[in-house]
Amino acid sequence: MPTATNPIDISVVIVAWNAKKYVELCLQSLIDAPPRRSMEVFVVDNASGDGTSEMIETRFPWVRLIKSPENLGFSRGNNVAIRQTTGRYVALVNPDVIVFPGCLDALADFLEENPKVGNVGPRVFNPDMTQQSTCRRFPTLWNNFCSASRLEGIFKGSGFFAGEHMFYFPHDRTLSVDVIVGCFSMIRREALDQVGLLDEGLFMYGDDVDWCRRARNAGWDVVFYPGARAIHDRGKTTAPFPVHFAVAQQRSVLHYWKKHHSPLEVLGIRSIMVFHHLLRYMIALVSSATRRGNGAHPQVRRQVSSACLREILVGGSTNKG
């Protein structure tokens, strides 16, 4: 237990929903190569039905398990645990992340050496060790239009035509950025105390963008640090429910824009989102007709775009995939 003379250095918070396999791998990575600093680990189980809680109790009894009787979502789930943490640094880690040896220590060391940094994120790889983009710019009408119109794909490597994600950045050097993607980041306790917890109006997605904007507004820097590394098996936990999570993302986007932008800008982002999903729907129709679709099945893409259009235009979509 932490004391006044021997406090906990790192608090790790993991929020899980029906991700038993991934939680097990994530926790095992913390056991296989524990940090040299003192650490406590919290897992919030959002009413999973796959035995996640039972697995943790059996295999990882040292974990501070919080069993929620309902799915609190990502932001509320993290906040429940953060309120109970005692560490000087709080690492928010997705359940589908594998933490490399030395990663947590490297992030904590970086924060200790850079007192003006409130949030730092590691270099993250896909399971095949290709680079994953974890640096973003704050949303603007222009960078969202570049994504919606596929200009970012046509002009690959261009910062001007890029969307929010900094795909043009090779993630090979330390860099101050607008946003560190929320799959894995470490936040200084003082920054949390000043900026506040995650916005619980964001059930899932967008919490990282919102928190980093508030942190920067409060004078804290947000930094990408490639000296720490991890793997993120992105999208696997949400893949079985494409419509449900796509709609949740649209709701989060609109919540963020209403919170941080003018009504005219909100109208602008709505228009871009409508254009984006109409374009995706038409491309999916053509793919179905010509049988040239790749990636997600064209029928699924049509369902996703239809549900998102309903959410943007009328709200209240209840389609859960």
C-alpha positions as CSV (number, residue, x, y, z in Angstrom):
1,M,0.0,0.0,0.0
2,P,1.2,3.5,-0.8
3,T,2.2,5.7,2.1
4,A,3.2,9.4,2.5
5,T,6.8,8.4,2.2
6,N,6.4,5.7,-0.4
7,P,3.7,6.8,-2.8
8,I,2.7,4.8,-5.9
9,D,4.4,6.1,-9.1
10,I,2.2,4.7,-11.9
11,S,-1.5,3.9,-11.9
12,V,-2.6,1.9,-14.9
13,V,-6.3,2.1,-15.8
14,I,-7.9,-0.4,-18.2
15,V,-11.6,-0.2,-19.2
16,A,-13.0,-3.4,-20.7
17,W,-16.2,-4.6,-22.3
18,N,-16.3,-8.2,-23.6
19,A,-12.6,-8.2,-24.3
20,K,-11.4,-11.1,-22.1
21,K,-8.7,-12.4,-24.5
22,Y,-7.2,-8.9,-24.9
23,V,-7.4,-8.0,-21.2
24,E,-5.6,-11.2,-20.4
25,L,-2.8,-10.4,-22.9
26,C,-2.5,-6.8,-21.7
27,L,-2.2,-7.8,-18.0
28,Q,0.2,-10.6,-18.9
29,S,2.5,-8.0,-20.6
30,L,2.6,-6.0,-17.4
31,I,3.6,-9.2,-15.4
32,D,6.2,-10.3,-17.9
33,A,8.1,-7.0,-17.8
34,P,6.9,-5.0,-14.8
35,P,8.2,-1.4,-14.4
36,R,11.0,-0.6,-12.0
37,R,8.7,2.0,-10.5
38,S,5.9,1.1,-8.2
39,M,2.6,0.4,-10.0
40,E,-1.0,-0.3,-9.3
41,V,-3.5,-1.6,-11.9
42,F,-7.2,-1.0,-12.1
43,V,-9.5,-2.8,-14.5
44,V,-13.1,-1.6,-14.9
45,D,-15.3,-4.4,-16.3
46,N,-18.2,-2.7,-18.0
47,A,-20.7,-5.5,-17.4
48,S,-19.0,-8.0,-19.7
49,G,-20.7,-11.2,-20.4
50,D,-17.6,-13.2,-21.5
51,G,-16.1,-14.0,-18.2
52,T,-13.6,-11.1,-18.1
53,S,-14.1,-10.5,-14.3
54,E,-13.8,-14.1,-13.5
55,M,-10.6,-14.5,-15.5
56,I,-9.1,-11.5,-13.7
57,E,-10.0,-12.7,-10.3
58,T,-8.5,-16.1,-11.1
59,R,-5.3,-15.2,-13.0
60,F,-4.6,-11.6,-11.7
61,P,-5.8,-11.3,-8.1
62,W,-3.5,-8.4,-7.5
63,V,-5.5,-6.2,-10.0
64,R,-7.9,-3.7,-8.5
65,L,-11.0,-5.0,-10.3
66,I,-14.1,-2.7,-10.5
67,K,-17.2,-4.6,-11.6
68,S,-19.8,-2.2,-13.1
69,P,-23.4,-3.5,-13.2
70,E,-23.8,-1.6,-16.5
71,N,-21.8,-0.5,-19.5
72,L,-20.5,2.9,-18.4
73,G,-18.7,3.6,-21.6
74,F,-15.1,4.6,-21.9
75,S,-15.0,8.0,-20.3
76,R,-17.2,7.2,-17.3
77,G,-15.4,3.8,-16.8
78,N,-12.0,5.5,-16.8
79,N,-13.2,8.2,-14.4
80,V,-14.5,5.6,-11.9
81,A,-11.1,4.1,-11.7
82,I,-9.1,7.4,-11.9
83,R,-10.9,8.7,-8.8
84,Q,-9.5,5.7,-6.9
85,T,-5.9,5.9,-8.2
86,T,-3.0,7.2,-6.1
87,G,-0.2,7.3,-8.6
88,R,1.8,10.4,-9.6
89,Y,1.2,9.4,-13.2
90,V,-1.9,7.8,-14.6
91,A,-1.6,5.6,-17.7
92,L,-4.9,5.0,-19.6
93,V,-4.4,1.8,-21.5
94,N,-6.9,0.1,-23.9
95,P,-7.5,-3.6,-23.2
96,D,-6.1,-4.5,-26.7
97,V,-2.7,-3.0,-26.0
98,I,0.5,-5.0,-25.3
99,V,2.9,-2.9,-23.2
100,F,6.6,-3.4,-24.1
101,P,9.3,-3.8,-21.5
102,G,10.4,-0.4,-20.1
103,C,7.5,1.5,-21.7
104,L,5.8,2.7,-18.5
105,D,9.1,3.7,-16.9
106,A,10.1,5.6,-20.1
107,L,6.9,7.6,-20.1
108,A,7.1,8.3,-16.4
109,D,10.8,9.3,-16.8
110,F,9.8,11.7,-19.6
111,L,7.1,13.4,-17.6
112,E,9.5,13.7,-14.6
113,E,12.1,15.3,-16.8
114,N,9.6,17.6,-18.6
115,P,7.4,19.3,-16.0
116,K,5.4,21.3,-18.5
117,V,4.1,18.2,-20.3
118,G,0.7,17.0,-19.0
119,N,0.2,14.1,-21.4
120,V,2.7,11.8,-23.2
121,G,2.1,8.9,-25.5
122,P,4.4,6.1,-26.7
123,R,5.2,4.9,-30.2
124,V,2.5,2.3,-31.1
125,F,2.7,-0.5,-33.6
126,N,0.1,-2.8,-35.2
127,P,0.5,-6.5,-34.4
128,D,2.6,-7.0,-37.5
129,M,4.9,-4.2,-36.2
130,T,3.9,-1.6,-38.9
131,Q,3.6,1.9,-37.6
132,Q,0.2,3.0,-36.1
133,S,-0.7,6.7,-36.2
134,T,-1.3,8.0,-32.7
135,C,-0.7,11.7,-33.3
136,R,-3.6,13.9,-34.3
137,R,-4.3,17.5,-35.0
138,F,-7.4,19.2,-33.6
139,P,-10.4,18.9,-35.8
140,T,-11.1,21.6,-38.3
141,L,-13.6,21.9,-41.1
142,W,-10.7,21.7,-43.6
143,N,-9.0,18.6,-42.3
144,N,-12.4,16.9,-41.9
145,F,-13.2,17.8,-45.5
146,C,-9.8,16.4,-46.6
147,S,-10.8,13.1,-45.0
148,A,-14.4,13.0,-46.2
149,S,-13.3,13.8,-49.8
150,R,-10.4,11.4,-49.7
151,L,-7.9,14.1,-50.5
152,E,-5.7,12.8,-47.7
153,G,-5.5,9.5,-49.6
154,I,-4.8,11.1,-53.0
155,F,-2.1,13.4,-51.5
156,K,-0.4,10.9,-49.2
157,G,2.4,12.5,-47.2
158,S,1.0,15.9,-47.5
159,G,0.4,17.8,-44.2
160,F,-1.8,20.3,-46.0
161,F,-4.3,17.8,-47.3
162,A,-4.1,15.5,-44.3
163,G,-7.1,14.8,-42.1
164,E,-6.9,14.9,-38.3
165,H,-4.5,11.9,-38.2
166,M,-0.9,12.9,-38.9
167,F,-0.2,10.0,-41.3
168,Y,2.5,12.1,-42.9
169,F,4.5,12.1,-39.6
170,P,6.8,9.1,-39.5
171,H,6.6,8.9,-35.6
172,D,10.4,8.7,-35.4
173,R,11.1,11.7,-33.1
174,T,9.8,13.4,-30.0
175,L,7.1,15.9,-31.1
176,S,4.7,18.3,-29.4
177,V,1.3,17.5,-30.9
178,D,-2.3,18.6,-30.5
179,V,-3.7,15.2,-29.5
180,I,-2.3,11.8,-28.4
181,V,-4.7,9.1,-29.4
182,G,-6.4,7.6,-26.4
183,C,-5.4,3.9,-26.9
184,F,-2.4,4.5,-24.6
185,S,-1.3,7.7,-22.9
186,M,0.2,8.7,-19.5
187,I,-1.1,11.8,-17.7
188,R,0.5,13.8,-15.0
189,R,-1.5,13.9,-11.7
190,E,-1.2,17.7,-11.5
191,A,-2.6,18.0,-15.0
192,L,-5.5,15.8,-14.2
193,D,-6.2,17.8,-11.1
194,Q,-6.2,21.0,-13.0
195,V,-7.9,20.0,-16.3
196,G,-10.4,17.5,-14.8
197,L,-11.5,14.0,-15.7
198,L,-12.7,12.8,-19.1
199,D,-15.9,14.3,-20.4
200,E,-18.6,11.7,-19.6
201,G,-20.8,13.2,-22.3
202,L,-18.5,11.2,-24.6
203,F,-19.6,7.6,-24.2
204,M,-16.9,6.4,-26.5
205,Y,-14.4,8.1,-28.9
206,G,-13.4,11.8,-28.8
207,D,-12.5,11.8,-25.1
208,D,-8.8,12.1,-26.1
209,V,-9.3,15.0,-28.4
210,D,-11.5,16.8,-25.8
211,W,-9.1,16.2,-22.9
212,C,-6.0,17.3,-24.9
213,R,-7.7,20.5,-26.0
214,R,-8.6,21.3,-22.4
215,A,-5.1,20.5,-21.3
216,R,-3.5,22.8,-23.9
217,N,-6.0,25.5,-23.0
218,A,-4.8,25.2,-19.4
219,G,-1.2,25.6,-20.5
220,W,0.0,21.9,-20.5
221,D,2.0,20.5,-23.4
222,V,1.0,17.2,-25.1
223,V,3.9,15.2,-26.5
224,F,4.6,12.1,-28.6
225,Y,7.6,10.2,-27.3
226,P,9.0,7.3,-29.4
227,G,11.3,6.2,-26.7
228,A,8.4,4.1,-25.2
229,R,6.7,1.4,-27.3
230,A,3.6,-0.7,-27.3
231,I,1.4,-2.8,-29.7
232,H,-2.3,-1.9,-30.3
233,D,-4.5,-4.5,-31.9
234,R,-6.8,-1.8,-33.2
235,G,-10.4,-2.3,-33.9
236,K,-10.7,-6.0,-32.9
237,T,-12.9,-5.4,-29.9
238,T,-15.3,-3.2,-31.8
239,A,-15.4,-5.1,-35.1
240,P,-18.3,-7.4,-34.2
241,F,-20.6,-4.3,-33.8
242,P,-19.7,-1.9,-36.7
243,V,-23.0,0.0,-36.8
244,H,-23.3,0.5,-33.1
245,F,-19.7,1.9,-32.7
246,A,-19.9,4.0,-35.8
247,V,-23.0,5.7,-34.5
248,A,-21.4,6.2,-31.1
249,Q,-18.5,7.8,-32.9
250,Q,-20.8,10.2,-34.8
251,R,-22.5,11.2,-31.5
252,S,-19.1,11.9,-30.0
253,V,-18.0,14.0,-32.9
254,L,-21.1,16.2,-32.7
255,H,-20.8,16.5,-28.9
256,Y,-17.2,17.7,-29.3
257,W,-18.0,20.2,-32.0
258,K,-21.0,21.6,-30.0
259,K,-18.7,22.0,-27.0
260,H,-15.8,23.6,-28.7
261,H,-17.1,25.3,-31.8
262,S,-19.6,27.9,-33.0
263,P,-23.1,26.9,-34.2
264,L,-22.0,27.8,-37.8
265,E,-19.0,25.5,-37.5
266,V,-21.3,22.7,-36.2
267,L,-23.5,23.2,-39.2
268,G,-20.3,22.9,-41.3
269,I,-19.2,19.7,-39.7
270,R,-22.7,18.2,-40.1
271,S,-22.6,19.0,-43.8
272,I,-19.2,17.4,-44.2
273,M,-20.3,14.3,-42.3
274,V,-23.4,14.0,-44.5
275,F,-21.2,14.3,-47.7
276,H,-18.8,11.7,-46.3
277,H,-21.5,9.1,-45.6
278,L,-23.4,9.7,-48.8
279,L,-20.1,9.2,-50.7
280,R,-19.3,6.0,-48.8
281,Y,-22.8,4.7,-49.4
282,M,-22.6,5.3,-53.2
283,I,-19.1,3.7,-53.3
284,A,-20.5,0.7,-51.4
285,L,-23.4,0.4,-53.9
286,V,-21.0,0.5,-56.9
287,S,-18.8,-2.1,-55.1
288,S,-21.8,-4.4,-54.6
289,A,-22.9,-4.0,-58.3
290,T,-19.4,-4.7,-59.7
291,R,-18.3,-7.1,-57.0
292,R,-15.1,-5.1,-56.6
293,G,-15.4,-4.3,-52.9
294,N,-12.5,-4.8,-50.6
295,G,-12.1,-4.5,-46.9
296,A,-15.4,-4.4,-45.1
297,H,-18.3,-6.0,-46.9
298,P,-20.2,-3.4,-49.1
299,Q,-23.5,-4.3,-47.3
300,V,-22.0,-3.6,-43.9
301,R,-20.6,-0.3,-45.2
302,R,-24.0,0.7,-46.5
303,Q,-25.6,-0.2,-43.1
304,V,-22.9,1.9,-41.3
305,S,-23.4,4.9,-43.6
306,S,-27.2,4.7,-43.4
307,A,-27.2,4.6,-39.6
308,C,-24.7,7.4,-39.4
309,L,-26.8,9.6,-41.7
310,R,-29.9,9.0,-39.6
311,E,-27.9,10.0,-36.5
312,I,-26.6,13.1,-38.1
313,L,-29.8,14.2,-39.6
314,V,-32.4,13.2,-37.1
315,G,-30.5,11.7,-34.1
316,G,-31.7,8.9,-31.8
317,S,-30.6,6.0,-33.9
318,T,-31.1,2.8,-32.0
319,N,-29.5,0.4,-34.5
320,K,-26.8,-1.5,-32.6
321,G,-25.4,-3.6,-35.4
